Amino acid sequence: MEASLDDAKLKALLKETLVELLEERRDEFSDLLLEALEDLAFSRAIREGEDTGLVDKREILKIIAGQA
C-alpha cells in the first residue's frame, strides 16, 4: 500500500504541526525568532556601515566617554 498526501492534507498537517510547536515549545520558538531578527538587524547594520567613511578611534572614544 502506498501512502500519499494531497495538497490540502499536507497543508493541514503542516499547520497542525506549527500550532503544536508554538503551543508546546513557545520559549524555544521565541528564542529562535529573536535570534533570527537580531541576525537580520546585524547584517543590515554591517551593510550600511560599508557605505560610510571611516571614523577616528579617538572620536569614538570621546562619544563613549560622553565628551562629544
N, C-alpha and C positions, 0 to 999 in steps of 0.2 A: 504494500500500500504506500502510495506517495503522498507526503504532506505538502500542502500548498496554502498560501495566503493570498487573498486578493487585496487590492489596494486599500479598500475600506477596512478590512480586518487588520491589516498591518498598521494602518494609521491609528486605529483604536487601541491596538496593543502598545504602540509607542507612546500614545497619550497616557494610557493607564500606567505605564512604567515611569514616565516623567512625574506624574502626580504622586505616585508611590515614593519616588526618590525625594521629592520636595517635602512630603509629609514625614517620612521616616528618617531622613538624613538632612534636615534643614540646615544644621550648623555646617556640615561639610560642604553642602552645595553653596551656602552663603560665602564661606571662605574661598571656595574655588572661583566664584563670580567676582568677589572683591579683588582677588589676586589678578584675574584677567583684566579687570578695569584698571588696576594700578599699572600693569604692564603696558596697556594701551596708552595711558597718560604719559608714562615714562618714555616710550618710543616717540610720541608726539613732541615731547619737550626736547628730546635729542635732535629730531629733525629740524625743529625751529631754531635750536641753538647752532646748528650747522650753517645757518644762513646769516648769523650775526658775526660781528667782528670780535676780536679778542679783547679782553679787559685785563688791565694790570692787576697783579695779585694784591698790591698794596691797597688799591681801591676796594677790592672785595673785602679785605680785612677791615678796612675802615667802616664799611657798611655793616659788617657783622658786629663790630665793636660799638656801633651806634654813633660814630663820629662823622658820618656823611651828611 
